[in-house]
Amino acid sequence: MNGVAIELYDLWFDPNSVGGDMVVECWISHGPRADDPDFAPVPGDWLVLGDGDEAPLRARVLKRQGDRVSVQIQLGAESAAVA
């Protein structure tokens, strides 16, 4: 881990789980905001994802089923601006 602060992102993701369409499933209970009762992402929301090693990435919520959130990562200049 290179010291990227986990409080800089909303959800943790596994980079090895990202599909070719840049969609990845995350679990709220595994993320840095697991204990935040006000954190309730809904489809269309923009969040910040992190893996603890690299700079955070911007992602849009596609769907949520309880604790599971499917997001699509946005790559490019706008994602770099998040960090």
C-alpha positions, 0 to 999 in steps of 0.5 A: 500500500502506498499510503493513499488515505481511505477517507478520500473515497466512498467505496473500496473496489478490487481492480481485478474485478473490473469488467471490460465495460468498466463496471465493478460491484462494491460492498458498502460494508467493506468500504470506508463509509460502512459506518456512515448512516447517511451514506445511501448511494442510489443509481445516478449518484457519482462516487469516488472509488479507491483500492488503497494503492492507487489514486481514487477514481470517479464512478457512477452508480448503476444499481444498488441491491442492499449492501451491493453497489454496481458502479461504472468507473469513468476514466480520463481527465475528470477522474484525475481531478478527483485526487 
